Amino acid sequence: MKKLFELTVCQNDDIEMGQTCSGEILVSPTGDGAFSGELLQGKVVPAGMGTTCTPAPGINDIDTVMLLQADDGAYILMELKAIFDTDEAVEARLMKGEVVDPDEYYYKGVVSFRTGSDKYRWLERKVCVCTGIIESWEKLVFEIYML
């Protein structure tokens, strides 16, 4: 695996939709953020959103679309599909705002990219994965790797 970049994103103003046929749904608008790696760096444009589906306590399916803008101005659409699973005690600590070691929960996913930029077209049609770290409910960190 080759690490592409580390991405930090803020999310604020979550919208709780309540119980649906798929479980509880939480919508999280994407706020500001930044990404940095050896081959590309830039900022997160606050134009995306994530949805978290919780069919049972501690089981979360996350779908996120983020718009990235590289330092040279090119736009890259990043789609992230992740699983966040934890037990009730760890989730309670996170909800209190405690810092929790990422080894105490499972936050992994797959990532895909789309871009109109010739410079970054190499990102498309690659198998990429990520690991997520919850610094707080408002600040998430993802390490993105290409297989």
C-alpha positions as CSV (number, residue, x, y, z in Angstrom):
1,M,0.0,0.0,0.0
2,K,1.1,3.5,-0.7
3,K,-0.1,6.3,1.5
4,L,-1.7,9.0,-0.7
5,F,-2.5,11.6,1.9
6,E,-3.9,12.4,5.3
7,L,-7.2,14.3,5.3
8,T,-8.7,16.3,8.2
9,V,-12.3,17.4,7.9
10,C,-14.6,19.2,10.2
11,Q,-18.3,18.4,10.4
12,N,-20.8,20.6,12.1
13,D,-24.6,21.0,12.3
14,D,-25.4,17.3,12.0
15,I,-29.0,16.6,11.1
16,E,-30.7,13.7,12.9
17,M,-33.4,12.2,10.7
18,G,-34.5,9.6,13.2
19,Q,-35.5,6.0,12.7
20,T,-36.0,4.9,9.1
21,C,-36.4,1.4,7.6
22,S,-32.6,1.2,7.3
23,G,-32.0,2.3,10.9
24,E,-31.3,5.7,12.4
25,I,-29.9,8.2,9.9
26,L,-27.5,11.1,10.6
27,V,-26.7,13.6,7.9
28,S,-23.4,15.4,8.3
29,P,-22.6,18.4,6.1
30,T,-18.9,18.5,5.2
31,G,-17.1,21.6,6.6
32,D,-13.6,22.9,6.1
33,G,-10.6,20.7,6.0
34,A,-7.3,20.0,4.4
35,F,-5.3,17.1,2.9
36,S,-1.6,16.6,2.5
37,G,0.6,13.9,1.0
38,E,3.7,13.4,-1.1
39,L,1.9,13.6,-4.4
40,L,-1.0,16.0,-3.7
41,Q,-2.3,18.5,-1.1
42,G,-5.0,21.0,-0.8
43,K,-8.3,21.8,1.0
44,V,-11.7,20.3,1.5
45,V,-14.4,22.4,-0.1
46,P,-17.4,22.6,2.3
47,A,-19.8,21.3,-0.4
48,G,-20.3,17.7,0.5
49,M,-22.0,15.5,3.0
50,G,-22.0,12.2,4.7
51,T,-24.8,10.0,5.9
52,T,-24.4,7.5,8.8
53,C,-26.9,4.7,9.0
54,T,-27.1,3.0,12.3
55,P,-29.2,-0.2,12.1
56,A,-28.2,-1.3,15.6
57,P,-26.2,0.2,18.5
58,G,-22.5,0.4,17.7
59,I,-23.0,-0.6,14.0
60,N,-22.6,2.3,11.5
61,D,-22.5,2.4,7.7
62,I,-21.1,5.7,6.4
63,D,-21.3,7.1,2.9
64,T,-19.6,10.4,2.3
65,V,-18.9,12.6,-0.8
66,M,-16.3,15.3,-0.4
67,L,-15.1,17.9,-2.9
68,L,-11.3,18.4,-2.7
69,Q,-9.4,21.2,-4.3
70,A,-5.7,20.7,-4.9
71,D,-3.3,23.5,-4.3
72,D,-3.1,24.1,-8.1
73,G,-6.9,24.7,-8.2
74,A,-7.9,21.3,-9.7
75,Y,-11.1,19.7,-8.2
76,I,-11.3,16.1,-7.2
77,L,-14.4,14.3,-6.1
78,M,-13.8,11.8,-3.3
79,E,-16.3,9.1,-2.3
80,L,-15.8,7.3,0.9
81,K,-17.8,4.2,2.1
82,A,-16.8,3.2,5.6
83,I,-17.7,0.9,8.5
84,F,-17.6,2.4,12.0
85,D,-18.2,-0.3,14.6
86,T,-17.6,0.0,18.4
87,D,-19.1,-1.2,21.6
88,E,-21.4,0.9,23.8
89,A,-18.7,1.8,26.4
90,V,-16.4,3.2,23.8
91,E,-19.2,5.1,22.0
92,A,-20.2,6.6,25.4
93,R,-16.7,7.8,25.9
94,L,-16.6,9.3,22.4
95,M,-20.0,11.0,23.0
96,K,-18.6,12.6,26.2
97,G,-15.8,14.1,24.1
98,E,-13.0,11.8,25.5
99,V,-10.0,11.1,23.3
100,V,-10.2,7.4,22.4
101,D,-7.4,5.3,21.0
102,P,-8.3,4.3,17.4
103,D,-7.4,0.7,18.2
104,E,-10.6,0.6,20.4
105,Y,-12.9,1.0,17.5
106,Y,-13.1,-0.2,13.8
107,Y,-13.3,2.7,11.3
108,K,-12.2,1.5,7.8
109,G,-13.4,2.0,4.3
110,V,-13.0,2.2,0.6
111,V,-12.3,5.4,-1.3
112,S,-12.8,6.3,-5.0
113,F,-11.9,9.5,-6.9
114,R,-13.2,11.3,-10.0
115,T,-11.6,14.4,-11.6
116,G,-11.6,16.4,-14.7
117,S,-7.9,17.2,-14.3
118,D,-5.4,15.4,-16.5
119,K,-2.8,15.9,-13.7
120,Y,-4.8,13.8,-11.2
121,R,-6.6,11.4,-13.6
122,W,-4.2,8.7,-12.3
123,L,-6.4,8.6,-9.1
124,E,-9.3,7.3,-11.0
125,R,-9.8,3.5,-11.4
126,K,-7.5,2.7,-8.5
127,V,-8.4,0.6,-5.5
128,C,-8.0,2.8,-2.4
129,V,-8.8,2.3,1.3
130,C,-8.8,4.4,4.3
131,T,-8.6,4.3,8.1
132,G,-10.6,6.8,10.1
133,I,-9.6,8.5,13.4
134,I,-12.2,10.4,15.5
135,E,-10.4,13.3,17.1
136,S,-13.8,14.6,18.2
137,W,-17.3,14.4,16.7
138,E,-16.5,17.6,14.9
139,K,-13.0,16.7,13.6
140,L,-12.2,13.5,11.7
141,V,-8.9,12.3,10.3
142,F,-8.6,9.8,7.4
143,E,-5.4,8.2,6.1
144,I,-5.9,7.3,2.5
145,Y,-3.9,4.5,0.8
146,M,-3.7,3.2,-2.7
147,L,-3.4,-0.6,-3.1
